[in-house]
């Protein structure tokens, strides 16, 4: 009798741990990187570079797809903006310019803004679920009174049988934002506008 109670208690404890694990929030520290080459347009000119996050909040979705879920996925703007800043400066440098954070009236400027980062549940099929991911970046270049604004969207649908853990979600979102950065910085019009 005692053994049966012990087994039931152990099974109940295991079930609780599994449920809590499934419902636990994910706080993701992202480190997206650009992987494509950029147009060569500069000859050492200074360019003011800034990054911003204009999302409504740090929560990008839930692991279960339910709005009431406690299994939220959070990406902090305070942690992500410096990573976007670093990649924007690297891109500007690779284009042949000298990035700076100091504003200047006569100096060209580039601002990279994260407009959206979403993680939603897609279609559910027997044994297989989907996560739908979306990142939207806006890049605005100002030079000599002219402005060029580009919007770059990356979308992914990821199928899975086992719900992605923190590391898998981090990889997927890094790849997603990295793809949006690739789309942005391979746009030849950005380099042309900076070089005017």
VOGU-52261 format. One line per 8 residues: for each residue x, y, z of N, C-alpha, C, O, CB. Coordinates in steps of 0.2 Angstrom, whole numbers, plus 5000, padded with zeros to 4 digits. Glycine has a CB too. Example, Ala and Ser with C-alpha at 12.3 -4.5 7.8 and 13.67 -1.06 7.14 Angstrom:
% residues 2
5066,4972,5039,5062,4978,5039,5066,4984,5039,5071,4983,5042,5057,4978,5045 ~ 5064,4989,5035,5068,4995,5036,5064,5000,5039,5067,5006,5040,5070,4997,5029 $
% end
This chain:
% residues 196
5004,4994,5000,5000,5000,5000,5004,5006,5000,5003,5011,4996,4995,5000,5006 ~ 5010,5006,5004,5014,5012,5005,5018,5013,4998,5019,5019,4996,5019,5011,5010 ~ 5019,5007,4995,5023,5008,4989,5019,5011,4983,5021,5015,4979,5026,5001,4987 ~ 5012,5009,4983,5008,5012,4978,5007,5019,4979,5007,5023,4974,5001,5008,4979 ~ 5006,5021,4986,5006,5029,4987,5012,5032,4985,5012,5038,4982,5004,5030,4994 ~ 5018,5029,4986,5024,5032,4984,5025,5033,4976,5027,5038,4974,5030,5028,4987 ~ 5022,5028,4973,5022,5028,4966,5018,5033,4963,5019,5037,4958,5021,5021,4963 ~ 5012,5034,4966,5007,5039,4964,5010,5046,4965,5009,5050,4961,5000,5038,4967 $
5013,5047,4971,5016,5053,4973,5021,5055,4968,5022,5061,4966,5018,5053,4980 ~ 5025,5050,4966,5031,5051,4961,5028,5053,4955,5031,5058,4951,5035,5045,4961 ~ 5023,5049,4952,5020,5051,4946,5017,5058,4946,5017,5061,4941,5015,5046,4944 ~ 5013,5060,4951,5010,5066,4952,5016,5072,4951,5015,5077,4948,5006,5067,4958 ~ 5021,5071,4955,5027,5075,4955,5030,5076,4948,5031,5082,4946,5032,5073,4960 ~ 5031,5071,4945,5034,5071,4938,5029,5074,4933,5031,5079,4929,5035,5064,4935 ~ 5023,5073,4934,5018,5077,4929,5018,5084,4931,5018,5088,4926,5011,5074,4930 ~ 5018,5086,4937,5019,5093,4939,5025,5096,4936,5024,5102,4933,5018,5094,4946 $
5031,5093,4937,5037,5096,4934,5036,5097,4927,5039,5102,4924,5043,5091,4936 ~ 5034,5092,4923,5033,5092,4916,5028,5098,4914,5030,5101,4909,5030,5085,4913 ~ 5023,5098,4917,5018,5104,4916,5021,5111,4917,5020,5115,4913,5012,5103,4920 ~ 5025,5111,4923,5028,5118,4924,5033,5119,4919,5034,5125,4917,5031,5118,4931 ~ 5037,5114,4917,5042,5115,4912,5039,5117,4905,5042,5122,4902,5046,5108,4910 ~ 5033,5115,4903,5030,5117,4897,5027,5124,4898,5027,5127,4893,5024,5112,4895 ~ 5025,5126,4904,5022,5132,4904,5027,5138,4906,5025,5144,4907,5017,5132,4910 ~ 5034,5136,4907,5039,5141,4909,5040,5146,4904,5040,5144,4898,5045,5137,4912 $
5041,5152,4906,5043,5157,4901,5050,5157,4899,5054,5154,4902,5042,5164,4905 ~ 5051,5159,4893,5057,5160,4890,5060,5167,4889,5056,5171,4886,5058,5156,4883 ~ 5065,5169,4893,5068,5175,4892,5074,5174,4887,5079,5171,4889,5070,5178,4899 ~ 5074,5177,4881,5079,5175,4876,5084,5181,4875,5082,5187,4875,5076,5173,4869 ~ 5090,5179,4875,5095,5184,4874,5098,5183,4867,5102,5178,4866,5101,5184,4879 ~ 5096,5187,4862,5097,5186,4855,5104,5189,4853,5106,5194,4856,5092,5189,4851 ~ 5107,5187,4848,5113,5189,4845,5113,5188,4838,5117,5185,4835,5119,5186,4849 ~ 5109,5192,4834,5108,5191,4827,5114,5194,4823,5117,5199,4825,5101,5194,4824 $
5116,5190,4818,5121,5193,4814,5120,5193,4807,5116,5189,4804,5127,5188,4815 ~ 5122,5198,4803,5122,5198,4796,5127,5194,4793,5132,5193,4795,5123,5206,4793 ~ 5125,5190,4787,5129,5185,4785,5131,5186,4777,5135,5183,4774,5126,5178,4785 ~ 5127,5191,4774,5129,5193,4767,5134,5198,4766,5135,5202,4771,5122,5195,4763 ~ 5137,5199,4760,5141,5204,4759,5137,5211,4757,5131,5210,4755,5146,5203,4753 ~ 5140,5216,4758,5137,5223,4757,5140,5227,4752,5146,5225,4750,5136,5227,4764 ~ 5136,5231,4748,5139,5235,4743,5144,5240,4745,5144,5243,4751,5133,5239,4740 ~ 5150,5240,4742,5155,5245,4743,5154,5251,4740,5153,5252,4734,5162,5242,4741 $
5153,5256,4745,5151,5263,4742,5155,5269,4745,5155,5274,4743,5144,5264,4743 ~ 5158,5268,4751,5161,5273,4755,5169,5273,4754,5172,5269,4751,5160,5272,4762 ~ 5171,5279,4756,5179,5280,4756,5181,5283,4763,5185,5288,4763,5181,5284,4750 ~ 5178,5280,4768,5180,5282,4775,5176,5288,4778,5177,5290,4783,5187,5285,4775 ~ 5170,5290,4774,5166,5296,4777,5163,5293,4783,5161,5288,4784,5161,5298,4772 ~ 5162,5298,4788,5158,5297,4794,5151,5296,4793,5148,5300,4789,5160,5302,4800 ~ 5148,5291,4796,5140,5290,4796,5138,5289,4803,5141,5285,4807,5139,5284,4791 ~ 5133,5293,4805,5130,5292,4812,5125,5286,4811,5121,5286,4807,5126,5299,4814 $
5126,5281,4816,5122,5275,4816,5119,5275,4822,5121,5276,4828,5127,5269,4815 ~ 5112,5273,4822,5108,5272,4828,5104,5266,4827,5102,5264,4821,5104,5278,4829 ~ 5102,5263,4832,5097,5257,4832,5092,5258,4837,5093,5262,4842,5101,5250,4834 ~ 5086,5256,4836,5080,5257,4840,5075,5251,4840,5076,5247,4835,5076,5264,4838 ~ 5071,5251,4845,5066,5245,4845,5059,5249,4847,5058,5252,4852,5068,5240,4851 ~ 5055,5249,4842,5048,5252,4842,5043,5247,4843,5037,5249,4842,5047,5256,4836 ~ 5044,5241,4846,5039,5236,4847,5035,5239,4853,5037,5243,4857,5042,5229,4849 ~ 5029,5236,4854,5024,5239,4859,5027,5236,4866,5025,5239,4871,5017,5236,4858 $
5030,5230,4866,5032,5227,4872,5038,5222,4871,5039,5220,4865,5027,5224,4876 ~ 5040,5219,4876,5046,5214,4875,5043,5207,4874,5047,5203,4872,5050,5214,4882 ~ 5037,5206,4876,5034,5199,4875,5032,5198,4867,5029,5202,4865,5028,5198,4879 ~ 5035,5193,4864,5034,5192,4857,5029,5187,4855,5027,5186,4850,5041,5190,4854 ~ 5027,5183,4860,5022,5178,4859,5022,5173,4865,5025,5174,4870,5023,5174,4853 ~ 5019,5167,4864,5019,5162,4869,5021,5155,4866,5020,5154,4860,5012,5161,4872 ~ 5023,5151,4870,5025,5144,4867,5020,5140,4865,5020,5135,4861,5030,5141,4872 ~ 5014,5141,4868,5008,5137,4867,5003,5140,4862,4999,5136,4859,5004,5136,4873 $
5004,5146,4860,5000,5150,4855,4993,5153,4859,4990,5156,4855,4997,5145,4850 ~ 4992,5151,4865,4987,5154,4869,4988,5161,4872,4994,5161,4875,4984,5149,4874 ~ 4984,5165,4871,4985,5172,4874,4985,5172,4881,4988,5177,4884,4980,5177,4871 ~ 4982,5167,4884,4982,5167,4892,4987,5163,4894,4988,5162,4901,4975,5164,4894 ~ 4992,5160,4890,4997,5156,4893,5002,5159,4897,5004,5165,4896,5001,5153,4887 ~ 5005,5156,4902,5011,5159,4906,5017,5157,4902,5023,5159,4905,5011,5156,4913 ~ 5017,5153,4897,5023,5151,4893,5025,5157,4888,5026,5155,4882,5022,5144,4890 ~ 5026,5163,4891,5028,5168,4886,5035,5168,4884,5039,5166,4888,5026,5175,4890 $
5036,5171,4878,5043,5172,4876,5044,5179,4876,5041,5183,4873,5044,5169,4868 ~ 5050,5181,4879,5052,5188,4880,5058,5189,4877,5063,5186,4878,5052,5190,4887 ~ 5059,5195,4873,5065,5197,4871,5066,5205,4873,5062,5209,4870,5066,5196,4863 ~ 5070,5206,4877,5071,5213,4880,5074,5218,4875,5079,5216,4872,5075,5213,4886 ~ 5071,5223,4874,5073,5229,4870,5080,5231,4872,5084,5232,4868,5068,5235,4869 ~ 5081,5231,4879,5087,5234,4881,5093,5229,4879,5099,5232,4879,5087,5235,4889 ~ 5092,5223,4879,5097,5218,4877,5098,5218,4869,5103,5216,4867,5096,5211,4880 ~ 5092,5218,4865,5093,5217,4858,5095,5224,4855,5099,5223,4850,5086,5216,4856 $
5094,5230,4857,5096,5236,4853,5103,5236,4852,5106,5238,4847,5093,5242,4857 ~ 5107,5235,4858,5115,5235,4857,5117,5230,4852,5122,5231,4848,5118,5234,4863 ~ 5114,5224,4851,5116,5219,4846,5114,5222,4839,5118,5221,4834,5112,5213,4847 ~ 5108,5225,4838,5107,5228,4832,5111,5234,4830,5113,5235,4824,5099,5231,4832 ~ 5113,5238,4835,5118,5243,4834,5125,5241,4832,5127,5243,4827,5119,5247,4841 ~ 5127,5235,4835,5133,5232,4833,5133,5230,4826,5138,5231,4822,5135,5226,4837 ~ 5128,5227,4824,5127,5224,4817,5127,5230,4812,5129,5230,4806,5121,5219,4816 ~ 5123,5235,4814,5122,5241,4809,5129,5244,4808,5131,5246,4803,5117,5246,4812 $
5133,5245,4814,5139,5248,4813,5144,5244,4809,5148,5247,4805,5142,5249,4820 ~ 5144,5237,4810,5148,5233,4806,5146,5233,4798,5151,5233,4794,5147,5226,4808 ~ 5140,5234,4797,5138,5234,4790,5140,5241,4787,5143,5241,4781,5130,5234,4789 ~ 5139,5246,4790,5142,5253,4788,5149,5253,4787,5152,5256,4782,5140,5259,4793 ~ 5153,5250,4792,5160,5249,4791,5162,5245,4785,5167,5247,4781,5163,5246,4797 ~ 5159,5239,4784,5160,5235,4778,5158,5238,4772,5161,5237,4766,5156,5229,4779 ~ 5154,5243,4772,5152,5247,4766,5158,5252,4764,5158,5255,4758,5145,5251,4766 ~ 5162,5253,4769,5168,5258,4767,5167,5265,4771,5171,5269,4769,5168,5259,4760 $
5162,5265,4775,5161,5271,4779,5164,5270,4786,5166,5265,4788,5154,5273,4780 ~ 5164,5276,4790,5167,5276,4797,5161,5277,4802,5158,5283,4802,5172,5281,4798 ~ 5158,5272,4805,5152,5273,4809,5154,5277,4815,5159,5276,4818,5149,5266,4811 ~ 5149,5281,4818,5150,5284,4824,5143,5285,4827,5138,5284,4823,5153,5291,4823 ~ 5142,5286,4833,5136,5287,4837,5135,5294,4838,5129,5296,4840,5136,5283,4843 ~ 5140,5298,4836,5139,5306,4837,5135,5309,4831,5137,5308,4825,5146,5309,4838 ~ 5130,5312,4833,5126,5316,4827,5130,5322,4825,5134,5325,4828,5119,5318,4830 ~ 5128,5323,4818,5131,5329,4815,5127,5331,4810,5124,5327,4806,5138,5327,4812 $
5126,5338,4809,5121,5341,4805,5123,5339,4797,5118,5338,4793,5121,5348,4806 ~ 5129,5339,4795,5131,5338,4788,5132,5331,4787,5134,5329,4781,5137,5343,4787 ~ 5132,5327,4792,5134,5320,4791,5128,5316,4789,5123,5316,4792,5137,5317,4798 ~ 5129,5311,4785,5124,5306,4784,5122,5302,4790,5127,5301,4794,5126,5301,4778 ~ 5116,5299,4790,5114,5295,4796,5110,5289,4794,5107,5289,4789,5110,5299,4801 ~ 5111,5284,4798,5107,5278,4797,5104,5276,4803,5107,5275,4808,5111,5272,4793 ~ 5097,5274,4803,5094,5272,4809,5091,5265,4807,5087,5265,4803,5089,5277,4812 ~ 5092,5260,4811,5089,5253,4811,5084,5252,4816,5086,5253,4822,5095,5248,4811 $
5078,5251,4814,5073,5250,4819,5069,5244,4819,5067,5242,4813,5068,5256,4819 ~ 5069,5240,4824,5065,5234,4825,5057,5236,4826,5056,5239,4831,5067,5229,4830 ~ 5053,5235,4821,5046,5237,4821,5042,5231,4824,5037,5232,4827,5043,5239,4814 ~ 5044,5225,4822,5040,5219,4825,5044,5213,4825,5049,5212,4821,5034,5218,4820 ~ 5043,5209,4831,5046,5203,4832,5040,5198,4834,5038,5199,4840,5052,5203,4836 ~ 5038,5194,4830,5032,5190,4833,5033,5182,4833,5037,5180,4828,5026,5191,4828 ~ 5030,5179,4837,5031,5171,4838,5024,5169,4839,5021,5170,4845,5036,5169,4844 ~ 5021,5166,4834,5014,5163,4835,5013,5156,4833,5017,5153,4830,5009,5168,4830 $
5008,5153,4836,5007,5146,4834,5003,5146,4827,4999,5149,4826,5003,5143,4840 ~ 5006,5141,4823,5003,5140,4817,4998,5134,4817,4995,5133,4822,5008,5139,4811 ~ 4997,5131,4811,4993,5125,4811,4995,5119,4815,5001,5118,4816,4992,5123,4804 ~ 4990,5116,4818,4991,5110,4822,4989,5104,4818,4983,5104,4816,4988,5110,4829 ~ 4993,5099,4818,4991,5093,4814,4993,5087,4819,4996,5088,4824,4995,5092,4807 ~ 4990,5081,4818,4992,5076,4823,5000,5075,4823,5003,5074,4818,4989,5069,4820 ~ 5002,5075,4829,5009,5075,4831,5014,5081,4829,5019,5081,4832,5012,5068,4827 ~ 5012,5085,4824,5016,5090,4822,5012,5097,4824,5006,5098,4822,5017,5090,4815 $
5016,5102,4826,5014,5109,4827,5018,5113,4823,5023,5111,4821,5014,5110,4835 ~ 5016,5119,4823,5020,5124,4819,5021,5131,4823,5017,5133,4827,5017,5126,4813 ~ 5027,5134,4822,5028,5141,4825,5029,5145,4819,5033,5144,4815,5034,5141,4830 ~ 5025,5151,4819,5026,5156,4814,5030,5162,4817,5027,5165,4822,5019,5158,4811 ~ 5035,5163,4814,5040,5169,4816,5040,5174,4811,5040,5173,4805,5047,5166,4818 ~ 5040,5181,4814,5041,5186,4809,5045,5192,4812,5044,5194,4818,5034,5189,4807 ~ 5049,5195,4808,5053,5200,4810,5053,5206,4805,5053,5204,4799,5061,5199,4812 ~ 5052,5212,4807,5051,5218,4802,5056,5223,4805,5055,5226,4810,5044,5220,4802 $
5061,5225,4800,5065,5230,4802,5064,5236,4797,5062,5235,4791,5073,5227,4801 ~ 5065,5242,4799,5065,5248,4795,5072,5251,4796,5075,5252,4801,5059,5253,4798 ~ 5074,5253,4790,5081,5256,4790,5080,5263,4786,5077,5263,4780,5086,5252,4786 ~ 5081,5268,4790,5081,5275,4787,5087,5278,4786,5091,5279,4791,5076,5279,4791 ~ 5089,5281,4780,5095,5284,4779,5093,5292,4777,5089,5293,4773,5099,5281,4773 ~ 5097,5296,4780,5096,5303,4779,5103,5306,4776,5108,5305,4779,5094,5307,4785 ~ 5103,5310,4771,5109,5312,4768,5107,5319,4764,5104,5318,4759,5113,5307,4764 ~ 5110,5324,4766,5109,5331,4762,5102,5332,4760,5100,5334,4755,5113,5330,4755 $
5098,5332,4765,5091,5333,4765,5087,5328,4761,5080,5329,4761,5090,5340,4761 ~ 5089,5323,4759,5086,5317,4756,5085,5311,4761,5090,5310,4765,5089,5315,4749 ~ 5080,5308,4760,5078,5302,4765,5076,5296,4761,5073,5296,4756,5073,5304,4770 ~ 5079,5290,4763,5077,5284,4760,5075,5279,4765,5079,5278,4770,5083,5281,4755 ~ 5069,5276,4765,5067,5272,4770,5065,5265,4767,5061,5265,4762,5061,5275,4774 ~ 5068,5260,4770,5067,5253,4767,5064,5249,4773,5066,5250,4779,5073,5250,4764 ~ 5059,5245,4771,5056,5240,4776,5058,5233,4774,5057,5231,4768,5048,5241,4777 ~ 5060,5229,4779,5063,5222,4777,5060,5217,4782,5061,5218,4788,5071,5222,4777 $
5056,5212,4779,5052,5207,4783,5055,5200,4781,5057,5198,4776,5045,5208,4781 ~ 5056,5197,4787,5058,5190,4787,5053,5186,4790,5051,5187,4796,5065,5189,4790 ~ 5050,5180,4787,5045,5176,4790,5048,5169,4789,5051,5167,4784,5038,5177,4786 ~ 5046,5165,4794,5048,5158,4795,5042,5154,4798,5039,5156,4802,5055,5157,4799 ~ 5041,5148,4795,5036,5143,4798,5040,5137,4800,5043,5134,4796,5030,5142,4793 ~ 5041,5136,4806,5045,5130,4809,5040,5125,4812,5036,5126,4816,5049,5133,4814 ~ 5040,5119,4809,5037,5113,4811,5041,5109,4816,5047,5109,4816,5035,5108,4805 ~ 5037,5106,4821,5040,5103,4826,5036,5098,4830,5029,5099,4830,5043,5107,4832 $
5038,5092,4832,5035,5087,4835,5035,5088,4843,5031,5087,4847,5037,5080,4834 ~ 5041,5091,4845,5042,5093,4852,5043,5100,4852,5047,5103,4849,5049,5089,4855 ~ 5040,5103,4857,5040,5111,4857,5047,5113,4858,5050,5110,4862,5035,5113,4863 ~ 5049,5118,4854,5056,5120,4855,5058,5123,4862,5054,5126,4865,5057,5126,4850 ~ 5064,5121,4864,5066,5124,4870,5069,5131,4869,5069,5133,4864,5071,5119,4874 ~ 5072,5133,4875,5075,5140,4875,5080,5141,4869,5081,5145,4866,5078,5142,4882 ~ 5085,5136,4869,5090,5136,4864,5088,5136,4857,5090,5140,4853,5095,5130,4865 ~ 5083,5132,4856,5080,5131,4849,5077,5138,4847,5077,5140,4841,5075,5125,4848 $
5073,5140,4852,5069,5147,4850,5074,5152,4849,5074,5157,4845,5065,5149,4856 ~ 5080,5152,4853,5085,5157,4852,5088,5157,4845,5089,5162,4842,5091,5157,4857 ~ 5090,5151,4843,5093,5150,4836,5088,5152,4831,5090,5155,4826,5094,5142,4835 ~ 5081,5150,4831,5077,5152,4826,5076,5159,4826,5076,5162,4820,5070,5149,4828 ~ 5076,5163,4831,5075,5170,4831,5081,5174,4829,5081,5179,4826,5072,5173,4838 ~ 5087,5171,4831,5093,5174,4828,5093,5173,4821,5095,5178,4817,5099,5171,4831 ~ 5092,5168,4818,5091,5167,4811,5086,5171,4807,5088,5174,4802,5090,5159,4809 ~ 5081,5172,4811,5075,5176,4808,5078,5183,4807,5077,5186,4802,5069,5176,4812 $
5080,5186,4813,5082,5193,4813,5088,5194,4808,5089,5199,4805,5084,5196,4820 ~ 5093,5189,4808,5099,5189,4804,5097,5189,4797,5100,5193,4793,5103,5183,4805 ~ 5091,5186,4795,5089,5186,4788,5086,5193,4786,5087,5196,4781,5083,5181,4787 ~ 5083,5196,4791,5080,5203,4790,5086,5208,4789,5086,5212,4785,5075,5205,4796 ~ 5091,5207,4793,5097,5211,4792,5101,5210,4786,5103,5215,4782,5102,5210,4798 ~ 5101,5204,4783,5104,5203,4777,5100,5206,4771,5103,5209,4767,5104,5195,4775 ~ 5093,5206,4772,5089,5209,4767,5090,5217,4767,5091,5220,4762,5082,5208,4768 ~ 5091,5220,4773,5092,5227,4773,5098,5229,4771,5099,5233,4766,5091,5229,4781 $
5104,5226,4773,5110,5229,4771,5113,5226,4764,5118,5229,4762,5115,5226,4776 ~ 5109,5222,4761,5111,5220,4754,5107,5225,4749,5108,5224,4743,5110,5213,4753 ~ 5103,5229,4752,5099,5234,4748,5104,5239,4745,5107,5243,4749,5093,5237,4752 ~ 5105,5239,4739,5111,5244,4736,5109,5251,4737,5113,5256,4737,5112,5243,4729 ~ 5102,5253,4738,5100,5260,4738,5102,5263,4745,5104,5269,4745,5092,5260,4738 ~ 5103,5259,4750,5106,5261,4757,5113,5264,4756,5114,5270,4758,5105,5256,4762 ~ 5117,5260,4752,5124,5262,4751,5124,5268,4747,5128,5273,4748,5128,5256,4748 ~ 5120,5268,4742,5120,5274,4737,5118,5280,4741,5121,5286,4739,5115,5273,4731 $
5113,5280,4745,5111,5286,4748,5116,5288,4753,5117,5294,4754,5104,5285,4752 ~ 5120,5284,4757,5125,5286,4761,5131,5289,4758,5134,5294,4760,5127,5280,4765 ~ 5132,5287,4751,5138,5289,4748,5136,5296,4744,5141,5298,4741,5140,5284,4743 ~ 5130,5298,4744,5129,5304,4739,5133,5310,4741,5132,5315,4738,5121,5306,4741 $
% end
